[in-house]
Amino acid sequence: MPSSEGDESGTLPDKARFASISVIIPAYNCASFLPETLESVFSQTHPVLEVIVVDDGSTDETSSVVQAYLGRIRYIRQENKGLPGARNTGIVAAKGDYLALLDADDTWVSTKLAQQMPRFADPEVGIVYSDFAVRYSDGRYQESYLVNRPLAAEGAILDRYIQSRFLFPSTMVFRKECFEQIGLFDEEMLACEDIELFARMCAHWKVALVNQSLMIRFEGSHNITADSRKMGEYTILALGKLLEKERTLSRATRTVVHREVGRQHSWAGYTALEQGEVSRARGHLMRAIRYDLRNLRPSVRLLAASLLPASLRRSLRGLKGARKTG
């Protein structure tokens, strides 16, 4: 089996070297990022069949920016559907045997595809992903994201992925059959639609990892991931959809899902109580217990705290903090 570190294009198996790859870039008001993103695709040492830019009803200068690239891309403009709908439009339009997703504010290193494609020599591998770096809007730069995701792995990774969502779209290349078998992104989901779809793919396909940072993600206030409350709520919804749609999951895997849903409810309950949203906190804490009895003791303590006046809860937090710093 090829090394997880990947190979340069000169050592690619013939089938992988000449595989047809469709790159799909959904874009919404990313005019300032798009040129750099496109240039990172054009600089790939592995050839691509096509680059599809799906303009999801942008109101900025995106349509003007793409004019300079019309001879090198397929440009599709549609009314705003949201990120899942834009990705789906690109997937349906794609002609390649392999699909690579790239968000309009992310970039690839030049050898990304060359290092990933050899891993498809294993016919059971449906997805190849990589580590990535993060460039923050405040100037910080993180060389490796997966260094903080010890569960990141390859092979049959479903249980690990449920517990630590380490698959990010812009790092991933898919066999087109994955979408033909499992389906498209759920356009009713306002966030975390990738968690549900990727988890369902992982239930049927092996996943390979190139353990190098082959993508650079830009992280700013515009990212949906900056909204932790929304991400938590939709993570719970995505995992629930996984249970609904994948009826043949093993008992062990279903237990992993229940425990993760319980953990998400527990954290949501804690943060809601911190923000003074007592009713919402109680609902989450009760569900945390229902999904995983290991949450019983901490949830009962927080439920008891929710009965106290807000001023007393705040003073108790102050005393706790004083003890920790003393």
Secondary structure, DSSP 8 states (H G I E B T S, - for coil): ---TT---GGG--HHHHT--EEEEEEESS-TTTHHHHHHHHHT-SS--SEEEEEEES--SSHHHHGGGGTTTSEEEEES---HHHHHHHHHHH--SSEEEE--TT-EE-TTHHHHHGGGGGSTTEEEEEEEEEEEETTS-EES-SGGG-TT--SBS-HHHHHHS----GGG-EEEHHHHHHH----TT-SS-HHHHHHHHHHTTSEEEEEEEEEEEEEE-TTSGGG-HHHHHHHHHHHHHHHHHH-TT--HHHHHHHHHHHHHHHHHHHHHHHHTT-HHHHHHHHHHHHHH-GGGHHHHHHHHHHHTS-HHHHHHHHHHHHHHHH-
